[in-house]
Amino acid sequence: MTNKAKLLIVEDEQAILQGLMDVFVFHGYQVDSAMNGKIGLEKALSQNYDLILLDVMLPFIDGFSICNQIREKDLQQPIIMLTAKSSEQDIITGLTLGADDYISKPFSVRELVLRVESVLKRSQQQMEQNAVLSIANMRIDTANLQQLDCKIAQQFTRREIEILHYLQQHDQRPVPREELLEKVWGYRQAENIETRTVDIHIAKLRRKIEADPKQPKFLLTIRGEGYRLLSDASD
Ligand code: CA
């Protein structure tokens, strides 16, 4: 499975880049590359890679900043940082910004390939777990957009699943309508008319997941703040 994975390698040293590309192509990966931070960031944000190998010291935009911007866009593809030296501070910075792993230069190619395989395996397991959403006493198969374990399965739309997913990922706080519009719908500027769109979807979702949609116990309105999804019913 992981052998067809698509990698992006961002590295400005030609010899290292070429060596890495050869190795991963040899191991059956699809490989794309960028030799500076600007192109690396553009590619990372516009294309769907399974994993990104990211050098720290890069022309124009450094690897930490790229990692940070990828995570700020809520993109979850695994990132392995290539740190120049085994600088503890670099490692901590990278992991804090959301990198999944790091490897210090000079590294053994064999070890790097193993790291890539293990990070990909973890991310695949994570995706499989995400395939079932457990919400409000029901389990939802997100690939088939329907409730599991019951005779007459409730159906959901792709958008509804995305809303539930986002709220569940951020269930420690209320999520403002504007944030849902930006993260789920991809709108930049929220207008009044568009926040109504969110309310309509929430109302539909409540009819599907709440025993009494007028007295929601899971999908709550927090006045003046937004919507919050609870994993256990509120009283
Ligand atoms: Ca470099």
Residues whose N, C-alpha, C, O or C-beta is under 5 A from the ligand:
A	BS01	CA	D12 D55 M57 L58
